[in-house]
């Protein structure tokens, strides 16, 4: 079973409910919104190094998803412009985009999901989580696990990576780095959770 890093906190707080949602998923998938269109534009900008193409991608994504609120589309475009200004002004070097991770937690459970960006920095690399952050993020279990997963993926030492969060308009870039001891402790907690998940799957099937 795979668990996205985005879902990890929710699963940790209620493993039984999380497993139930996977065994009997709702048919009502959440609709993608304006932030998803903005992300598409950001990815396209980094891929093409063309701000105009990125703006067009935001508009195209909104049309494809049948999102018609012009004020919200214009807001997404304004935030895109702000993000591009940040990227150009800082000269950020992007090594990879939409990076899939897969960290084996044992008990047939894999921590998966995507990391928006991996940047090259003066001291190594930073894995960036892009989006809105409505709660304190610094103590989330996924963060040290992502640092380990990225180090494994790129065959680098864990100390070469920091984990960052950033708003979609390019503001509020914050970074954290975890020691080996902190990562080991987080992985043990996650492995314990994986054992609980496996037991819940057996009990609910």
N, CA and C atoms as an extended XYZ file, in Angstrom:
615
Properties=species:S:1:pos:R:3:atomname:S:1:resname:S:1:resid:I:1 pbc="F F F"
N         0.848       -1.187        0.000 N   UNK     1
C         0.000        0.000        0.000 CA  UNK     1
C         0.883        1.236        0.000 C   UNK     1
N         0.455        2.246       -0.757 N   UNK     2
C         1.183        3.509       -0.811 CA  UNK     2
C         0.437        4.569       -0.020 C   UNK     2
N         1.186        5.374        0.680 N   UNK     3
C         0.614        6.519        1.369 CA  UNK     3
C         1.368        7.763        0.931 C   UNK     3
N         0.641        8.752        0.427 N   UNK     4
C         1.275        9.999        0.022 CA  UNK     4
C         1.774       10.746        1.247 C   UNK     4
N         2.913       11.410        1.101 N   UNK     5
C         3.438       12.199        2.223 CA  UNK     5
C         2.433       13.262        2.670 C   UNK     5
N         1.577       13.714        1.752 N   UNK     6
C         0.567       14.718        2.100 CA  UNK     6
C        -0.447       14.160        3.094 C   UNK     6
N        -0.689       12.856        3.017 N   UNK     7
C        -1.698       12.217        3.865 CA  UNK     7
C        -1.144       11.720        5.196 C   UNK     7
N         0.149       11.821        5.395 N   UNK     8
C         0.782       11.136        6.516 CA  UNK     8
C         0.272       11.631        7.870 C   UNK     8
N         0.131       12.949        8.028 N   UNK     9
C        -0.322       13.481        9.315 CA  UNK     9
C        -1.738       13.003        9.640 C   UNK     9
N        -2.606       13.014        8.640 N   UNK    10
C        -3.961       12.547        8.857 CA  UNK    10
C        -4.013       11.082        9.213 C   UNK    10
N        -3.192       10.288        8.545 N   UNK    11
C        -3.131        8.859        8.842 CA  UNK    11
C        -2.599        8.625       10.247 C   UNK    11
N        -1.598        9.394       10.636 N   UNK    12
C        -1.006        9.236       11.963 CA  UNK    12
C        -2.035        9.515       13.057 C   UNK    12
N        -2.916       10.481       12.816 N   UNK    13
C        -3.905       10.842       13.820 CA  UNK    13
C        -5.057        9.844       13.887 C   UNK    13
N        -5.340        9.150       12.769 N   UNK    14
C        -6.446        8.185       12.763 CA  UNK    14
C        -6.192        7.124       11.696 C   UNK    14
N        -5.321        6.148       11.978 N   UNK    15
C        -4.988        5.128       10.974 CA  UNK    15
C        -6.198        4.326       10.511 C   UNK    15
N        -7.107        4.013       11.423 N   UNK    16
C        -8.276        3.213       11.065 CA  UNK    16
C        -9.135        3.912       10.016 C   UNK    16
N        -9.373        5.200       10.213 N   UNK    17
C       -10.178        5.961        9.253 CA  UNK    17
C        -9.459        6.091        7.922 C   UNK    17
N        -8.141        6.269        7.975 N   UNK    18
C        -7.387        6.398        6.725 CA  UNK    18
C        -7.463        5.108        5.922 C   UNK    18
N        -7.262        3.979        6.566 N   UNK    19
C        -7.341        2.696        5.867 CA  UNK    19
C        -8.740        2.487        5.304 C   UNK    19
N        -9.765        2.820        6.075 N   UNK    20
C       -11.146        2.660        5.606 CA  UNK    20
C       -11.387        3.485        4.346 C   UNK    20
N       -10.799        4.685        4.290 N   UNK    21
C       -10.989        5.545        3.116 CA  UNK    21
C       -10.305        4.977        1.885 C   UNK    21
N        -9.266        4.162        2.086 N   UNK    22
C        -8.568        3.551        0.956 CA  UNK    22
C        -9.245        2.264        0.514 C   UNK    22
N        -9.790        1.519        1.465 N   UNK    23
C       -10.468        0.269        1.113 CA  UNK    23
C       -11.800        0.552        0.422 C   UNK    23
N       -12.512        1.568        0.892 N   UNK    24
C       -13.802        1.944        0.283 CA  UNK    24
C       -13.759        3.428       -0.073 C   UNK    24
N       -13.034        3.781       -1.129 N   UNK    25
C       -12.872        5.197       -1.468 CA  UNK    25
C       -14.171        5.833       -1.921 C   UNK    25
N       -14.297        7.117       -1.630 N   UNK    26
C       -15.458        7.871       -2.085 CA  UNK    26
C       -15.402        8.043       -3.593 C   UNK    26
N       -16.566        8.046       -4.218 N   UNK    27
C       -16.624        8.269       -5.674 CA  UNK    27
C       -16.546        9.752       -6.013 C   UNK    27
N       -16.618       10.608       -4.989 N   UNK    28
C       -16.570       12.059       -5.208 CA  UNK    28
C       -15.147       12.567       -5.026 C   UNK    28
N       -14.357       12.527       -6.108 N   UNK    29
C       -12.978       12.999       -6.041 CA  UNK    29
C       -12.965       14.516       -5.915 C   UNK    29
N       -12.072       15.055       -5.099 N   UNK    30
C       -12.015       16.520       -4.976 CA  UNK    30
C       -11.637       17.159       -6.305 C   UNK    30
N       -12.346       18.222       -6.643 N   UNK    31
C       -12.105       18.905       -7.901 CA  UNK    31
C       -10.856       19.762       -7.807 C   UNK    31
N       -10.044       19.723       -8.865 N   UNK    32
C        -8.867       20.577       -8.882 CA  UNK    32
C        -9.296       22.025       -9.052 C   UNK    32
N        -8.564       22.933       -8.403 N   UNK    33
C        -8.950       24.330       -8.425 CA  UNK    33
C        -7.902       25.236       -9.038 C   UNK    33
N        -8.002       26.505       -8.688 N   UNK    34
C        -7.157       27.528       -9.309 CA  UNK    34
C        -5.687       27.375       -8.914 C   UNK    34
N        -5.427       26.901       -7.709 N   UNK    35
C        -4.035       26.674       -7.310 CA  UNK    35
C        -3.388       25.594       -8.177 C   UNK    35
N        -4.162       24.588       -8.552 N   UNK    36
C        -3.630       23.537       -9.426 CA  UNK    36
C        -3.259       24.120      -10.793 C   UNK    36
N        -4.061       25.051      -11.293 N   UNK    37
C        -3.739       25.712      -12.570 CA  UNK    37
C        -2.462       26.522      -12.440 C   UNK    37
N        -2.322       27.209      -11.318 N   UNK    38
C        -1.109       27.994      -11.078 CA  UNK    38
C         0.114       27.095      -11.035 C   UNK    38
N        -0.004       25.955      -10.370 N   UNK    39
C         1.123       25.016      -10.332 CA  UNK    39
C         1.500       24.547      -11.731 C   UNK    39
N         0.488       24.269      -12.574 N   UNK    40
C         0.784       23.844      -13.941 CA  UNK    40
C         1.590       24.914      -14.672 C   UNK    40
N         1.211       26.172      -14.465 N   UNK    41
C         1.950       27.263      -15.088 CA  UNK    41
C         3.381       27.361      -14.580 C   UNK    41
N         3.562       27.169      -13.277 N   UNK    42
C         4.905       27.223      -12.688 CA  UNK    42
C         5.778       26.111      -13.244 C   UNK    42
N         5.252       24.905      -13.316 N   UNK    43
C         6.032       23.795      -13.865 CA  UNK    43
C         6.408       24.061      -15.316 C   UNK    43
N         5.457       24.595      -16.076 N   UNK    44
C         5.738       24.848      -17.495 CA  UNK    44
C         6.772       25.957      -17.656 C   UNK    44
N         6.705       26.955      -16.802 N   UNK    45
C         7.711       28.022      -16.829 CA  UNK    45
C         9.105       27.453      -16.601 C   UNK    45
N         9.254       26.599      -15.593 N   UNK    46
C        10.573       26.031      -15.319 CA  UNK    46
C        11.022       25.106      -16.452 C   UNK    46
N        10.077       24.398      -17.042 N   UNK    47
C        10.428       23.466      -18.116 CA  UNK    47
C        10.884       24.202      -19.369 C   UNK    47
N        10.237       25.337      -19.684 N   UNK    48
C        10.501       26.045      -20.942 CA  UNK    48
C        11.355       27.292      -20.766 C   UNK    48
N        11.490       27.756      -19.503 N   UNK    49
C        12.164       29.028      -19.225 CA  UNK    49
C        11.482       30.166      -19.970 C   UNK    49
N        10.152       30.087      -20.095 N   UNK    50
C         9.371       31.056      -20.868 CA  UNK    50
C         8.172       31.510      -20.032 C   UNK    50
N         8.246       32.700      -19.414 N   UNK    51
C         7.129       33.178      -18.598 CA  UNK    51
C         5.811       33.271      -19.366 C   UNK    51
N         5.871       33.707      -20.622 N   UNK    52
C         4.643       33.835      -21.404 CA  UNK    52
C         3.979       32.475      -21.603 C   UNK    52
N         4.794       31.457      -21.858 N   UNK    53
C         4.245       30.109      -22.021 CA  UNK    53
C         3.636       29.614      -20.721 C   UNK    53
N         4.256       29.970      -19.601 N   UNK    54
C         3.709       29.583      -18.303 CA  UNK    54
C         2.368       30.236      -18.041 C   UNK    54
N         2.240       31.519      -18.386 N   UNK    55
C         0.962       32.222      -18.209 CA  UNK    55
C        -0.116       31.573      -19.063 C   UNK    55
N         0.235       31.229      -20.292 N   UNK    56
C        -0.727       30.572      -21.172 CA  UNK    56
C        -1.172       29.242      -20.595 C   UNK    56
N        -0.241       28.551      -19.954 N   UNK    57
C        -0.561       27.252      -19.345 CA  UNK    57
C        -1.576       27.416      -18.210 C   UNK    57
N        -1.451       28.485      -17.421 N   UNK    58
C        -2.425       28.747      -16.360 CA  UNK    58
C        -3.813       28.908      -16.963 C   UNK    58
N        -3.917       29.716      -18.001 N   UNK    59
C        -5.201       29.948      -18.665 CA  UNK    59
C        -5.748       28.652      -19.262 C   UNK    59
N        -4.882       27.890      -19.911 N   UNK    60
C        -5.313       26.645      -20.536 CA  UNK    60
C        -5.817       25.656      -19.495 C   UNK    60
N        -5.090       25.548      -18.391 N   UNK    61
C        -5.489       24.615      -17.337 CA  UNK    61
C        -6.844       24.998      -16.759 C   UNK    61
N        -7.075       26.305      -16.570 N   UNK    62
C        -8.369       26.752      -16.053 CA  UNK    62
C        -9.490       26.407      -17.022 C   UNK    62
N        -9.239       26.610      -18.312 N   UNK    63
C       -10.246       26.270      -19.325 CA  UNK    63
C       -10.530       24.778      -19.346 C   UNK    63
N        -9.482       23.974      -19.272 N   UNK    64
C        -9.653       22.510      -19.311 CA  UNK    64
C       -10.439       22.009      -18.114 C   UNK    64
N       -10.242       22.653      -16.963 N   UNK    65
C       -10.950       22.251      -15.748 CA  UNK    65
C       -12.309       22.948      -15.596 C   UNK    65
N       -12.649       23.763      -16.626 N   UNK    66
C       -13.928       24.482      -16.626 CA  UNK    66
C       -14.067       25.411      -15.414 C   UNK    66
N       -12.971       26.095      -15.102 N   UNK    67
C       -12.961       27.099      -14.046 CA  UNK    67
C       -13.146       28.462      -14.706 C   UNK    67
N       -14.198       29.154      -14.338 N   UNK    68
C       -14.596       30.340      -15.109 CA  UNK    68
C       -14.610       31.639      -14.317 C   UNK    68
N       -14.216       31.607      -13.045 N   UNK    69
C       -14.216       32.830      -12.244 CA  UNK    69
C       -13.031       33.684      -12.666 C   UNK    69
N       -13.321       34.761      -13.420 N   UNK    70
C       -12.247       35.566      -14.005 CA  UNK    70
C       -11.393       36.232      -12.938 C   UNK    70
N       -12.004       36.633      -11.831 N   UNK    71
C       -11.227       37.264      -10.764 CA  UNK    71
C       -10.205       36.291      -10.183 C   UNK    71
N       -10.601       35.035      -10.030 N   UNK    72
C        -9.687       34.053       -9.458 CA  UNK    72
C        -8.618       33.644      -10.471 C   UNK    72
N        -8.965       33.613      -11.741 N   UNK    73
C        -7.959       33.344      -12.775 CA  UNK    73
C        -6.931       34.470      -12.805 C   UNK    73
N        -7.413       35.715      -12.740 N   UNK    74
C        -6.501       36.862      -12.729 CA  UNK    74
C        -5.615       36.847      -11.482 C   UNK    74
N        -6.179       36.414      -10.348 N   UNK    75
C        -5.381       36.295       -9.123 CA  UNK    75
C        -4.289       35.243       -9.297 C   UNK    75
N        -4.644       34.114       -9.923 N   UNK    76
C        -3.643       33.072      -10.177 CA  UNK    76
C        -2.539       33.600      -11.092 C   UNK    76
N        -2.914       34.382      -12.092 N   UNK    77
C        -1.921       34.949      -13.005 CA  UNK    77
C        -1.028       35.961      -12.293 C   UNK    77
N        -1.605       36.759      -11.402 N   UNK    78
C        -0.805       37.726      -10.641 CA  UNK    78
C         0.186       36.999       -9.737 C   UNK    78
N        -0.250       35.914       -9.113 N   UNK    79
C         0.657       35.139       -8.266 CA  UNK    79
C         1.719       34.451       -9.121 C   UNK    79
N         1.341       34.017      -10.323 N   UNK    80
C         2.339       33.448      -11.231 CA  UNK    80
C         3.417       34.480      -11.556 C   UNK    80
N         2.998       35.698      -11.882 N   UNK    81
C         3.967       36.758      -12.192 CA  UNK    81
C         4.893       37.018      -11.013 C   UNK    81
N         4.326       37.002       -9.795 N   UNK    82
C         5.137       37.200       -8.593 CA  UNK    82
C         6.151       36.070       -8.427 C   UNK    82
N         5.704       34.834       -8.683 N   UNK    83
C         6.607       33.683       -8.584 CA  UNK    83
C         7.746       33.804       -9.596 C   UNK    83
N         7.424       34.165      -10.826 N   UNK    84
C         8.453       34.305      -11.864 CA  UNK    84
C         9.446       35.398      -11.469 C   UNK    84
N         8.932       36.505      -10.920 N   UNK    85
C         9.829       37.581      -10.477 CA  UNK    85
C        10.793       37.060       -9.419 C   UNK    85
N        10.265       36.276       -8.470 N   UNK    86
C        11.142       35.699       -7.444 CA  UNK    86
C        12.192       34.788       -8.078 C   UNK    86
N        11.762       33.903       -8.979 N   UNK    87
C        12.678       32.928       -9.581 CA  UNK    87
C        13.788       33.623      -10.366 C   UNK    87
N        13.425       34.634      -11.133 N   UNK    88
C        14.411       35.349      -11.943 CA  UNK    88
C        15.327       36.183      -11.053 C   UNK    88
N        14.739       36.854      -10.074 N   UNK    89
C        15.513       37.738       -9.202 CA  UNK    89
C        16.536       36.962       -8.376 C   UNK    89
N        16.180       35.761       -7.944 N   UNK    90
C        17.089       34.969       -7.113 CA  UNK    90
C        18.021       34.092       -7.934 C   UNK    90
N        17.736       33.932       -9.215 N   UNK    91
C        18.557       33.055      -10.050 CA  UNK    91
C        18.509       31.608       -9.608 C   UNK    91
N        17.358       31.176       -9.113 N   UNK    92
C        17.214       29.812       -8.602 CA  UNK    92
C        17.494       28.783       -9.697 C   UNK    92
N        18.338       27.797       -9.368 N   UNK    93
C        18.684       26.730      -10.306 CA  UNK    93
C        17.848       25.495       -9.973 C   UNK    93
N        16.930       25.178      -10.847 N   UNK    94
C        16.030       24.045      -10.634 CA  UNK    94
C        16.608       22.802      -11.300 C   UNK    94
N        16.841       21.769      -10.483 N   UNK    95
C        17.412       20.533      -11.014 CA  UNK    95
C        16.340       19.567      -11.486 C   UNK    95
N        15.170       19.587      -10.845 N   UNK    96
C        14.136       18.601      -11.169 CA  UNK    96
C        12.781       19.136      -10.724 C   UNK    96
N        11.727       18.657      -11.382 N   UNK    97
C        10.366       19.084      -11.090 CA  UNK    97
C         9.470       17.872      -10.875 C   UNK    97
N         8.462       18.040      -10.049 N   UNK    98
C         7.449       17.009       -9.801 CA  UNK    98
C         8.125       15.663       -9.542 C   UNK    98
N         8.958       15.664       -8.526 N   UNK    99
C         9.816       14.516       -8.223 CA  UNK    99
C         9.034       13.490       -7.407 C   UNK    99
N         8.891       12.298       -7.942 N   UNK   100
C         8.232       11.232       -7.213 CA  UNK   100
C         9.187       10.583       -6.216 C   UNK   100
N         8.680       10.295       -5.025 N   UNK   101
C         9.497        9.615       -4.017 CA  UNK   101
C         8.878        8.265       -3.688 C   UNK   101
N         9.688        7.377       -3.144 N   UNK   102
C         9.210        6.070       -2.722 CA  UNK   102
C        10.111        5.540       -1.618 C   UNK   102
N         9.693        5.729       -0.380 N   UNK   103
C        10.482        5.296        0.766 CA  UNK   103
C         9.795        4.096        1.407 C   UNK   103
N        10.498        2.962        1.423 N   UNK   104
C         9.939        1.730        1.981 CA  UNK   104
C         9.877        1.835        3.500 C   UNK   104
N         8.669        1.724        4.043 N   UNK   105
C         8.476        1.791        5.494 CA  UNK   105
C         8.268        0.417        6.116 C   UNK   105
N         8.443       -0.631        5.304 N   UNK   106
C         8.180       -1.969        5.812 CA  UNK   106
C         6.684       -2.245        5.865 C   UNK   106
N         6.328       -3.479        6.216 N   UNK   107
C         4.914       -3.883        6.328 CA  UNK   107
C         4.145       -3.639        5.038 C   UNK   107
N         4.845       -3.720        3.890 N   UNK   108
C         4.231       -3.511        2.575 CA  UNK   108
C         3.647       -2.108        2.415 C   UNK   108
N         4.246       -1.135        3.063 N   UNK   109
C         3.788        0.257        2.964 CA  UNK   109
C         4.923        1.103        2.399 C   UNK   109
N         4.596        1.906        1.394 N   UNK   110
C         5.559        2.802        0.751 CA  UNK   110
C         5.096        4.237        0.946 C   UNK   110
N         5.995        5.094        1.394 N   UNK   111
C         5.702        6.519        1.436 CA  UNK   111
C         5.971        7.093        0.054 C   UNK   111
N         4.922        7.621       -0.585 N   UNK   112
C         5.052        8.143       -1.937 CA  UNK   112
C         4.638        9.602       -2.024 C   UNK   112
N         4.287       10.015       -3.227 N   UNK   113
C         3.894       11.399       -3.478 CA  UNK   113
C         4.949       12.137       -4.274 C   UNK   113
N         4.670       13.401       -4.523 N   UNK   114
C         5.555       14.239       -5.322 CA  UNK   114
C         6.106       15.403       -4.519 C   UNK   114
N         7.331       15.783       -4.867 N   UNK   115
C         7.954       17.004       -4.365 CA  UNK   115
C         7.986       17.977       -5.536 C   UNK   115
N         7.506       19.182       -5.329 N   UNK   116
C         7.325       20.109       -6.442 CA  UNK   116
C         8.620       20.421       -7.185 C   UNK   116
N         9.684       20.710       -6.421 N   UNK   117
C        10.942       21.132       -7.035 CA  UNK   117
C        12.103       20.612       -6.241 C   UNK   117
N        13.200       20.336       -6.938 N   UNK   118
C        14.496       20.150       -6.288 CA  UNK   118
C        15.441       21.184       -6.883 C   UNK   118
N        15.950       22.058       -6.025 N   UNK   119
C        16.848       23.129       -6.456 CA  UNK   119
C        18.290       22.796       -6.103 C   UNK   119
N        19.200       23.330       -6.902 N   UNK   120
C        20.622       23.286       -6.573 CA  UNK   120
C        20.963       24.555       -5.806 C   UNK   120
N        21.583       24.388       -4.646 N   UNK   121
C        21.950       25.535       -3.819 CA  UNK   121
C        23.467       25.578       -3.645 C   UNK   121
N        23.936       26.612       -2.979 N   UNK   122
C        25.378       26.739       -2.743 CA  UNK   122
C        25.903       25.611       -1.870 C   UNK   122
N        25.021       25.032       -1.046 N   UNK   123
C        25.451       23.990       -0.105 CA  UNK   123
C        24.961       22.591       -0.454 C   UNK   123
N        24.230       22.477       -1.552 N   UNK   124
C        23.712       21.156       -1.927 CA  UNK   124
C        22.403       21.281       -2.672 C   UNK   124
N        21.334       20.766       -2.052 N   UNK   125
C        20.038       20.704       -2.730 CA  UNK   125
C        18.928       21.048       -1.741 C   UNK   125
N        17.818       21.560       -2.297 N   UNK   126
C        16.639       21.732       -1.460 CA  UNK   126
C        15.419       21.160       -2.173 C   UNK   126
N        14.674       20.344       -1.441 N   UNK   127
C        13.414       19.819       -1.939 CA  UNK   127
C        12.296       20.739       -1.483 C   UNK   127
N        11.518       21.247       -2.431 N   UNK   128
C        10.561       22.311       -2.147 CA  UNK   128
C         9.125       21.806       -2.244 C   UNK   128
N         8.360       22.068       -1.187 N   UNK   129
C         6.922       21.809       -1.162 CA  UNK   129
C         6.230       23.125       -1.486 C   UNK   129
N         5.492       23.158       -2.586 N   UNK   130
C         4.824       24.378       -3.042 CA  UNK   130
C         3.351       24.326       -2.695 C   UNK   130
N         2.821       25.409       -2.157 N   UNK   131
C         1.386       25.443       -1.916 CA  UNK   131
C         1.020       26.303       -0.733 C   UNK   131
N        -0.239       26.204       -0.339 N   UNK   132
C        -0.733       26.934        0.824 CA  UNK   132
C        -0.424       26.133        2.083 C   UNK   132
N        -0.066       26.812        3.131 N   UNK   133
C         0.234       26.161        4.400 CA  UNK   133
C        -0.632       26.819        5.472 C   UNK   133
N        -1.663       26.086        5.887 N   UNK   134
C        -2.654       26.635        6.799 CA  UNK   134
C        -2.375       26.285        8.257 C   UNK   134
N        -1.279       25.588        8.509 N   UNK   135
C        -0.920       25.231        9.879 CA  UNK   135
C         0.603       25.188        9.979 C   UNK   135
N         1.126       25.228       11.216 N   UNK   136
C         2.584       25.106       11.363 CA  UNK   136
C         3.081       23.817       10.711 C   UNK   136
N         4.157       23.930        9.998 N   UNK   137
C         4.630       22.789        9.197 CA  UNK   137
C         5.884       22.153        9.747 C   UNK   137
N         6.572       22.816       10.650 N   UNK   138
C         7.932       22.427       11.017 CA  UNK   138
C         8.028       21.060       11.677 C   UNK   138
N         6.941       20.579       12.287 N   UNK   139
C         7.017       19.334       13.039 CA  UNK   139
C         6.307       18.169       12.329 C   UNK   139
N         5.989       18.349       11.057 N   UNK   140
C         5.311       17.275       10.327 CA  UNK   140
C         6.255       16.086       10.131 C   UNK   140
N         5.722       14.905       10.358 N   UNK   141
C         6.520       13.677       10.276 CA  UNK   141
C         7.114       13.476        8.889 C   UNK   141
N         6.419       13.932        7.864 N   UNK   142
C         6.886       13.672        6.493 CA  UNK   142
C         8.210       14.353        6.167 C   UNK   142
N         8.528       15.458        6.830 N   UNK   143
C         9.661       16.282        6.398 CA  UNK   143
C        11.001       15.555        6.480 C   UNK   143
N        11.380       14.977        7.623 N   UNK   144
C        12.646       14.231        7.641 CA  UNK   144
C        12.616       13.009        6.737 C   UNK   144
N        11.437       12.422        6.554 N   UNK   145
C        11.337       11.265        5.663 CA  UNK   145
C        11.570       11.677        4.212 C   UNK   145
N        11.086       12.849        3.850 N   UNK   146
C        11.333       13.356        2.497 CA  UNK   146
C        12.822       13.605        2.287 C   UNK   146
N        13.486       14.134        3.309 N   UNK   147
C        14.938       14.361        3.191 CA  UNK   147
C        15.653       13.040        2.912 C   UNK   147
N        15.278       11.987        3.617 N   UNK   148
C        15.887       10.666        3.380 CA  UNK   148
C        15.516       10.126        2.000 C   UNK   148
N        14.257       10.271        1.623 N   UNK   149
C        13.804        9.745        0.335 CA  UNK   149
C        14.526       10.421       -0.827 C   UNK   149
N        14.723       11.728       -0.742 N   UNK   150
C        15.422       12.440       -1.812 CA  UNK   150
C        16.899       12.047       -1.867 C   UNK   150
N        17.512       11.910       -0.701 N   UNK   151
C        18.916       11.479       -0.675 CA  UNK   151
C        19.067       10.100       -1.306 C   UNK   151
N        18.134        9.209       -0.998 N   UNK   152
C        18.176        7.875       -1.597 CA  UNK   152
C        17.973        7.943       -3.108 C   UNK   152
N        17.022        8.766       -3.538 N   UNK   153
C        16.691        8.846       -4.959 CA  UNK   153
C        17.867        9.335       -5.799 C   UNK   153
N        18.560       10.344       -5.283 N   UNK   154
C        19.657       10.947       -6.044 CA  UNK   154
C        21.029       10.428       -5.629 C   UNK   154
N        21.030        9.452       -4.737 N   UNK   155
C        22.278        8.827       -4.290 CA  UNK   155
C        23.245        9.878       -3.751 C   UNK   155
N        22.732       10.688       -2.830 N   UNK   156
C        23.528       11.707       -2.164 CA  UNK   156
C        23.429       11.497       -0.652 C   UNK   156
N        24.337       12.105        0.094 N   UNK   157
C        24.249       12.018        1.548 CA  UNK   157
C        23.064       12.867        2.014 C   UNK   157
N        22.456       12.465        3.109 N   UNK   158
C        21.271       13.168        3.590 CA  UNK   158
C        21.577       14.606        3.982 C   UNK   158
N        22.780       14.857        4.438 N   UNK   159
C        23.155       16.207        4.854 CA  UNK   159
C        23.288       17.170        3.673 C   UNK   159
N        23.223       16.649        2.441 N   UNK   160
C        23.272       17.511        1.260 CA  UNK   160
C        21.925       18.170        0.976 C   UNK   160
N        20.869       17.722        1.673 N   UNK   161
C        19.521       18.202        1.391 CA  UNK   161
C        18.950       19.009        2.541 C   UNK   161
N        18.186       20.033        2.180 N   UNK   162
C        17.276       20.685        3.114 CA  UNK   162
C        15.879       20.550        2.516 C   UNK   162
N        14.876       20.660        3.378 N   UNK   163
C        13.492       20.625        2.941 CA  UNK   163
C        12.925       22.030        3.084 C   UNK   163
N        12.208       22.483        2.057 N   UNK   164
C        11.688       23.845        2.044 CA  UNK   164
C        10.187       23.853        1.786 C   UNK   164
N         9.561       24.905        2.249 N   UNK   165
C         8.180       25.193        1.883 CA  UNK   165
C         8.150       26.570        1.253 C   UNK   165
N         7.202       26.778        0.345 N   UNK   166
C         7.110       28.058       -0.345 CA  UNK   166
C         5.688       28.272       -0.834 C   UNK   166
N         5.213       29.508       -0.706 N   UNK   167
C         3.901       29.838       -1.233 CA  UNK   167
C         3.964       29.886       -2.761 C   UNK   167
N         2.797       29.769       -3.378 N   UNK   168
C         2.740       29.702       -4.836 CA  UNK   168
C         3.060       31.032       -5.523 C   UNK   168
N         3.120       32.112       -4.754 N   UNK   169
C         3.533       33.382       -5.355 CA  UNK   169
C         5.029       33.642       -5.175 C   UNK   169
N         5.750       32.624       -4.678 N   UNK   170
C         7.192       32.736       -4.518 CA  UNK   170
C         7.633       33.282       -3.174 C   UNK   170
N         6.686       33.673       -2.330 N   UNK   171
C         7.042       34.248       -1.037 CA  UNK   171
C         7.180       33.159        0.032 C   UNK   171
N         7.691       33.604        1.195 N   UNK   172
C         7.750       32.760        2.399 CA  UNK   172
C         8.504       31.447        2.178 C   UNK   172
N         9.631       31.523        1.523 N   UNK   173
C        10.482       30.339        1.380 CA  UNK   173
C        11.198       30.090        2.709 C   UNK   173
N        10.926       28.949        3.319 N   UNK   174
C        11.538       28.567        4.590 CA  UNK   174
C        12.177       27.200        4.437 C   UNK   174
N        13.288       26.979        5.108 N   UNK   175
C        13.981       25.702        4.982 CA  UNK   175
C        14.243       25.074        6.354 C   UNK   175
N        14.318       23.754        6.337 N   UNK   176
C        14.667       22.965        7.516 CA  UNK   176
C        15.623       21.865        7.093 C   UNK   176
N        16.497       21.472        8.010 N   UNK   177
C        17.359       20.315        7.766 CA  UNK   177
C        17.364       19.455        9.026 C   UNK   177
N        17.362       18.147        8.811 N   UNK   178
C        17.264       17.211        9.925 CA  UNK   178
C        18.543       16.385       10.041 C   UNK   178
N        18.908       16.094       11.272 N   UNK   179
C        20.082       15.264       11.533 CA  UNK   179
C        19.737       13.800       11.269 C   UNK   179
N        20.759       12.977       11.166 N   UNK   180
C        20.534       11.539       10.981 CA  UNK   180
C        19.692       10.974       12.115 C   UNK   180
N        19.960       11.404       13.344 N   UNK   181
C        19.193       10.909       14.489 CA  UNK   181
C        17.723       11.287       14.371 C   UNK   181
N        17.447       12.509       13.941 N   UNK   182
C        16.061       12.945       13.774 CA  UNK   182
C        15.368       12.166       12.661 C   UNK   182
N        16.086       11.914       11.580 N   UNK   183
C        15.503       11.151       10.469 CA  UNK   183
C        15.243        9.708       10.897 C   UNK   183
N        16.193        9.119       11.606 N   UNK   184
C        16.013        7.746       12.102 CA  UNK   184
C        14.787        7.649       13.009 C   UNK   184
N        14.619        8.632       13.893 N   UNK   185
C        13.478        8.625       14.812 CA  UNK   185
C        12.162        8.754       14.043 C   UNK   185
N        12.157        9.624       13.031 N   UNK   186
C        10.950        9.784       12.220 CA  UNK   186
C        10.634        8.508       11.450 C   UNK   186
N        11.679        7.869       10.925 N   UNK   187
C        11.438        6.635       10.181 CA  UNK   187
C        10.897        5.539       11.099 C   UNK   187
N        11.384        5.469       12.328 N   UNK   188
C        10.872        4.461       13.259 CA  UNK   188
C         9.392        4.708       13.559 C   UNK   188
N         9.034        5.967       13.758 N   UNK   189
C         7.618        6.302       13.969 CA  UNK   189
C         6.790        5.902       12.758 C   UNK   189
N         7.305        6.176       11.567 N   UNK   190
C         6.589        5.833       10.343 CA  UNK   190
C         6.490        4.322       10.157 C   UNK   190
N         7.528        3.592       10.538 N   UNK   191
C         7.491        2.134       10.439 CA  UNK   191
C         6.469        1.551       11.427 C   UNK   191
N         6.385        2.135       12.606 N   UNK   192
C         5.361        1.705       13.556 CA  UNK   192
C         3.965        1.955       12.984 C   UNK   192
N         3.800        3.109       12.361 N   UNK   193
C         2.528        3.426       11.722 CA  UNK   193
C         2.230        2.439       10.595 C   UNK   193
N         3.252        2.076        9.824 N   UNK   194
C         3.060        1.112        8.736 CA  UNK   194
C         2.568       -0.232        9.273 C   UNK   194
N         3.083       -0.640       10.415 N   UNK   195
C         2.619       -1.892       11.034 CA  UNK   195
C         1.148       -1.800       11.427 C   UNK   195
N         0.759       -0.631       11.952 N   UNK   196
C        -0.646       -0.415       12.310 CA  UNK   196
C        -1.518       -0.436       11.060 C   UNK   196
N        -1.041        0.202        9.987 N   UNK   197
C        -1.794        0.212        8.728 CA  UNK   197
C        -2.023       -1.218        8.237 C   UNK   197
N        -0.968       -2.019        8.248 N   UNK   198
C        -1.079       -3.386        7.774 CA  UNK   198
C        -2.096       -4.173        8.615 C   UNK   198
N        -2.084       -3.976        9.918 N   UNK   199
C        -3.034       -4.670       10.791 CA  UNK   199
C        -4.458       -4.183       10.519 C   UNK   199
N        -4.618       -2.894       10.272 N   UNK   200
C        -5.943       -2.341        9.992 CA  UNK   200
C        -6.478       -2.878        8.656 C   UNK   200
N        -5.596       -2.977        7.673 N   UNK   201
C        -6.027       -3.518        6.385 CA  UNK   201
C        -6.534       -4.948        6.558 C   UNK   201
N        -5.778       -5.750        7.303 N   UNK   202
C        -6.194       -7.143        7.552 CA  UNK   202
C        -7.536       -7.199        8.297 C   UNK   202
N        -7.726       -6.286        9.251 N   UNK   203
C        -8.955       -6.311       10.050 CA  UNK   203
C       -10.164       -5.825        9.278 C   UNK   203
N        -9.952       -4.913        8.329 N   UNK   204
C       -11.089       -4.292        7.638 CA  UNK   204
C       -11.468       -4.993        6.340 C   UNK   204
N       -10.596       -5.840        5.843 N   UNK   205
C       -10.918       -6.520        4.574 CA  UNK   205
C       -11.810       -7.735        4.801 C   UNK   205
